Amino acid sequence: MAEANRKYETILITKPNLTEEEHAALIEKFTKLIDKNGAVESVDDWGVKKLAYPIDFINEGHYVLINFEAPAAFPAELERIYGITDGILRSIVVSKEEK
């Protein structure tokens, strides 16, 4: 029996010193990865914002919100890939509540 997809959202913060092309390539990499394992619903680029606290002496980050559907096992793999990707300062994947 196939497992039903669940709804998730992920926010990732990339380093502000990335060029626009590098930033776009990172976002494309993750949207393609999500599409391969589920479906991207929306991508919202929030731009460069000041961080609440410095991370590795960096005070700003480029925020991106991605809403998607995927099997329950996929978010752990996505977090793992975020962790080994250069250019990512922080990330989080959260399950969205069903209404």
N, C-alpha and C positions, 0 to 999 in steps of 0.2 A: 504494500500500500504506500503510495507516495505521500510524503509529508507536505502539509500545507505551508505556503509561504506566510511569513509574518511581516508586519510593517516595522521599520526601523528608521532612525535618523542618526546621522553621524556629523560631528563637527570636527574639522581638522584645522590646525593652525600651522601655516608654513612660515618659514623664516622670511623676514621682510627683505633680506638682501638678494633674494632670487629675482631674476629678470622676469618680465611678463611671460616670455616664452617658456621658461623653466617652470613657472607657477602653473601655466596652462597645461604643460605636459604632465605635471603631477596630477592635476585634477582629471585630465583625460585618462591617465593610467588607472586611477581608482574608479572612475565611472565605467570604463570598459570591464574592469574586474567585477564590479557589481553586476553589470549587464550580463556577463558570462554566467554568473551564479544566481541571478534573480532579475530584478527590473528596477531601473532608476526612475523615480517619480518626478523629482525636481532637484535642481542644483541652484543654490543661492549664494553668490559671491558677495560677502559683506565688506570686502576690502581690508585695508590695513587699519588696525585699531591698537590702542595702547593696552598692554597686558595689565592685569590686576597686580602682578608682582613679576619681577625680572626672572627669566629662565635662562641660565647660562649667560648672564649679563646682557641679555637681549630684552628690550623694553617694549617692543611692538611685534605684532604678528599679523599675517594675512589670513582672515577667517573665511571658511567655506562651510556651508550647511548642505548636506545631501540627504534627501528623503528617498527611501528605497524599500522594496520587498525582497525577501530572501528566505531560504530555509533556516531553521533555528541554529544549525551548526556553523553557518557562514560568518556571523559577526566575530567569533573567536579567531577565525583565519584572517579576517580583515584587520583586526587589531594587531595580529602578529606581523602582518605585512607593513602596517603603519610603523611599527616599532623598528623595523630594519631598513626603512627607507630614509635616505638622506634628504634633508630639507623639511622634515616634519618636526615641529616643536612639541605639539601636544595633539591628542585626538581622543575621541570618546564615541562609542556606539551605544545608543539607547533604544530599547524596545518601546514602541508607541502603544498606548492603551487602546484597546478596541472599545468603541462606543456603541 
